[in-house]
C-alpha cells in the first residue's frame, strides 16, 4: 500500500476517473462523503467531482488514497 494525501481538484478528479469511481454523499448529510466503485447504494446520492470538492472544502477534508494503480482504498480525513 502506497498512501498519499491529495487535495488538488485535478488530482482528485484523475484518481476517481482512473478507477471508475462515483463520488457520493450519504443522504441528508453534509460531510459524509465516499467514492463508490461497485454501483449505487441506497443511502447515498451521487455527486459530480466539483460538488465533491466543494463539500471537501466546506468540511475541511482531504482525501487519503492508495496511489497504486487499480487500488481503491480511500478515506476522507479532517484537517486544520
C-alpha positions in Angstrom: 0.0 0.0 0.0 1.3 3.4 -1.0 -0.7 6.1 0.7 -0.7 9.8 -0.1 -3.0 12.8 0.6 -4.5 14.5 -2.4 -6.2 17.9 -2.3 -5.8 19.4 -5.7 -9.0 19.2 -7.8 -7.2 17.7 -10.9 -5.5 15.0 -8.7 -8.9 14.1 -7.1 -10.6 14.1 -10.5 -7.9 11.9 -12.0 -7.7 9.4 -9.1 -11.5 8.9 -9.2 -11.7 8.7 -13.0 -8.8 6.2 -13.4 -10.7 3.8 -11.0 -14.2 4.3 -12.5 -15.4 5.7 -9.2 -18.5 7.7 -8.4 -18.4 10.4 -5.8 -21.3 10.2 -3.3 -22.6 11.7 -0.1 -24.8 10.0 2.5 -28.3 11.3 2.1 -29.3 14.1 4.4 -25.8 14.9 5.5 -23.2 17.5 4.5 -19.9 15.8 5.1 -20.3 12.0 5.0 -18.5 11.5 1.7 -17.3 8.5 -0.2 -16.3 7.2 -3.6 -18.2 4.1 -4.8 -16.7 1.6 -7.2 -19.4 -1.1 -7.2 -22.6 0.6 -8.2 -25.2 2.6 -6.2 -26.0 2.3 -2.6 -29.5 3.4 -1.5 -28.2 5.5 1.4 -26.0 7.7 -0.9 -26.7 10.3 -3.5 -24.3 10.8 -6.4 -22.2 13.9 -6.8 -20.2 15.2 -9.6 -16.5 15.8 -8.8 -16.9 19.6 -8.5 -19.7 19.0 -5.8 -17.4 16.6 -4.0 -14.5 19.1 -4.0 -16.8 21.8 -2.7 -18.1 19.5 0.1 -14.5 18.7 1.0 -13.6 22.4 1.2 -16.7 23.2 3.3 -16.0 20.4 5.7 -12.2 20.8 5.8 -11.4 17.4 4.4 -8.5 16.0 2.5 -8.5 12.7 0.6 -6.1 9.9 1.7 -5.7 7.4 -1.1 -3.7 4.4 -2.1 -1.8 5.6 -5.2 -1.0 2.2 -6.6 -2.7 1.6 -9.9 -6.1 -0.1 -9.5 -6.2 0.2 -5.8 -9.4 1.9 -4.4 -8.6 2.4 -0.7 -9.6 5.9 0.2 -10.6 7.9 3.3 -11.7 11.4 3.8 -9.8 13.0 6.7 -10.5 16.2 8.5 -7.6 18.7 8.7 -7.0 22.0 10.3 
